[in-house]
Amino acid sequence: MWSFIHPVSSPDVSSLVPTAAAAAQAEFEAKWGLSWAKALEDGNVYSAVDGCKKLGIDGETMDTRWGATKKAGELVKFGGGFYCGKLALSA
């Protein structure tokens, strides 16, 4: 599973662990069957910028894929404009 935070200004997404609300972490685990901490530990959480690099796509393509992810209901709101969405490795 590949999860992405969008938008996020910090390239170090692991710094979000303490600030992620407990309710959002619980929703993340309920939705995807994986704890937020484990997703981070496994290296499956990326900022939007790092996600583009990992997937080999540009910002416009990320925006299109993010829109599809949102439409499919594959997002969890962590608060303060931070969202996590599950994106497939390929389109």
Helices and strands as residue ranges (DSSP letters): E 3-6, G 13-16, H 22-32, H 36-41, E 45-47, H 48-55, H 59-71, E 75-79, E 82-86
